[in-house]
Amino acid sequence: MAQAVANVARRINETMEEGRDCLDLSDCDLISFPDGIFKMLRSCTDNIHKITLANNQLKALGNKFFHTFSQLQDLDVQGNVLTSLPDAVGDVEHLISINLSKNRLAVFPERLTRVKSLQNINVEGNQITGDTSRNLFYRHQTFCPHVLALVGNIQEGFVSFVLSTSSRIYFESDQQHLYICVAHTHPP
């Protein structure tokens, strides 16, 4: 435990001293995002654009996380045990990419549909069902990220589900995978 705390402190100090725009706390055995990190980084949170919290044991990220890192563009929380995201994730105006793969999400985090800058979403290897995704896309037909990775989630297959957006989005599936595709014309 003491070694894990020292590792986190070292990485935070390096970020601050070197003026990095990236905070990497992957593989640090975190079960939550400690309040002490907010205090240590309070003078430079607006400069942090990328945060990696991959391969920890995070059960949740609170609203405070997303309010504090308001300039966040890239968030990687793959390989944790997250079951949901807080409401505040929908308020992060600059978020471009989020990796939520290999967590325990049972439903697609609908709050992400409010983030207009979001282009890449990876929710591979969760427990999201086809019905959940279909309902989400019916309700938010203007939600159109460039890449939405759903492999390893969908339990029921549906092919060529088309949304009425400026560019056509359709799905292709086989027994194990679901792919999302963006095209300017309807698939054959």
Disulfide bonds with the S-S distance in Angstrom:
none
